[in-house]
Amino acid sequence: MRLGGKIVLQVAGLFVLYYIGSKLQEWSGLPVPGSILGLLLLLTLLLTGVLPAGWVDHGAGFMLAYLPLFFVPVTVGIIEYPVLLSGTGIVMIIMTITGTWLTMFVAGFTSEKLSKKGGA
């Protein structure tokens, strides 16, 4: 299969996991976003070996390559409307930095564990 078709199928598969997570959240009423449940489902499938990483690597890489584009509108909004941050700006900045640090730590820790488990 050509790489373009593979990417489309893998992105579609990731979307299906997102959709399942969203429906699971609607059905169960859990106070967790459906997208997070979809990611947890993906993590479970990868860790158990039910879904080999090779079945999602190109699609995930494609989506990650364009991820920075989603931050541009947010940055422009902050620059255009600084008054929105005047009251709670410092708190939001601290929360953003803390959340980013925690995300990088958890992602690094998880990928390190997975690479040791996979023998890479």
C-alpha positions as CSV (number, residue, x, y, z in Angstrom):
1,M,0.0,0.0,0.0
2,R,1.3,3.5,-0.8
3,L,2.2,5.8,2.0
4,G,-0.6,8.2,1.4
5,G,-3.2,5.5,1.6
6,K,-1.6,4.1,4.7
7,I,-1.7,7.5,6.4
8,V,-5.4,8.0,5.5
9,L,-6.3,4.6,6.9
10,Q,-4.2,5.1,10.1
11,V,-5.7,8.6,10.7
12,A,-9.2,7.1,10.1
13,G,-8.3,4.4,12.7
14,L,-7.3,7.0,15.2
15,F,-10.5,8.9,14.6
16,V,-12.5,5.7,15.2
17,L,-10.8,5.3,18.6
18,Y,-11.6,8.9,19.3
19,Y,-15.2,8.3,18.3
20,I,-15.4,5.2,20.5
21,G,-14.0,7.2,23.4
22,S,-16.6,9.9,22.9
23,K,-19.5,7.5,22.7
24,L,-18.2,5.7,25.8
25,Q,-18.1,9.0,27.7
26,E,-21.7,9.8,26.5
27,W,-22.9,6.4,27.6
28,S,-21.1,6.2,30.9
29,G,-21.4,9.9,31.9
30,L,-17.8,9.9,33.2
31,P,-16.4,13.4,33.9
32,V,-13.6,12.7,31.4
33,P,-13.5,14.0,27.8
34,G,-14.2,11.4,25.2
35,S,-10.9,12.2,23.5
36,I,-9.0,11.2,26.6
37,L,-10.9,8.0,26.8
38,G,-10.0,7.3,23.2
39,L,-6.4,8.0,24.0
40,L,-6.5,5.6,26.9
41,L,-8.1,3.0,24.7
42,L,-5.3,3.5,22.2
43,L,-2.7,3.2,24.9
44,T,-4.3,0.0,26.2
45,L,-4.4,-1.5,22.8
46,L,-0.7,-0.6,22.2
47,L,0.5,-1.8,25.6
48,T,-1.4,-5.2,25.3
49,G,0.0,-5.7,21.8
50,V,-3.5,-6.0,20.3
51,L,-2.6,-3.0,18.1
52,P,1.0,-2.9,16.9
53,A,2.6,0.5,16.8
54,G,3.3,0.1,13.1
55,W,-0.4,0.3,12.4
56,V,-0.6,3.9,13.7
57,D,2.9,5.3,13.4
58,H,2.6,7.1,10.0
59,G,-0.8,8.5,10.7
60,A,0.2,9.7,14.1
61,G,3.4,11.2,12.7
62,F,1.4,13.0,10.0
63,M,-0.9,14.5,12.6
64,L,2.0,15.5,14.9
65,A,3.7,17.3,12.0
66,Y,0.7,19.7,11.7
67,L,0.0,20.1,15.4
68,P,1.8,23.4,15.7
69,L,-0.7,24.9,13.3
70,F,-3.4,24.6,15.9
71,F,-1.4,26.8,18.3
72,V,-1.2,29.8,15.9
73,P,-4.8,31.0,16.3
74,V,-4.5,30.8,20.1
75,T,-1.3,32.8,20.1
76,V,-2.9,35.4,17.8
77,G,-5.9,35.6,20.0
78,I,-3.8,36.3,23.1
79,I,-1.8,39.0,21.2
80,E,-5.0,40.6,19.9
81,Y,-6.9,40.6,23.2
82,P,-4.5,41.1,26.1
83,V,-7.3,42.5,28.3
84,L,-8.6,38.9,28.6
85,L,-5.4,37.9,30.4
86,S,-5.1,41.1,32.6
87,G,-6.9,39.6,35.6
88,T,-5.9,36.0,35.5
89,G,-3.0,36.1,33.2
90,I,-0.3,35.1,35.7
91,V,-2.4,32.2,37.0
92,M,-3.1,31.0,33.4
93,I,0.6,31.3,32.5
94,I,1.6,29.2,35.6
95,M,-1.0,26.6,34.8
96,T,0.1,26.4,31.2
97,I,3.7,26.0,32.1
98,T,2.9,23.4,34.7
99,G,0.6,21.5,32.4
100,T,3.2,21.6,29.6
101,W,5.9,20.3,32.0
102,L,3.7,17.5,33.3
103,T,2.7,16.5,29.8
104,M,6.3,16.4,28.7
105,F,7.3,14.4,31.8
106,V,4.5,11.8,31.4
107,A,5.1,11.5,27.7
108,G,8.8,11.0,28.2
109,F,8.3,8.6,31.0
110,T,5.8,6.6,29.0
111,S,7.9,6.5,25.8
112,E,10.9,5.5,27.8
113,K,9.0,2.6,29.4
114,L,7.6,1.5,26.1
115,S,11.0,1.6,24.4
116,K,12.5,-0.5,27.1
117,K,9.6,-3.0,26.9
118,G,9.9,-3.2,23.1
119,G,13.7,-3.7,23.3
120,A,14.5,-0.7,21.2
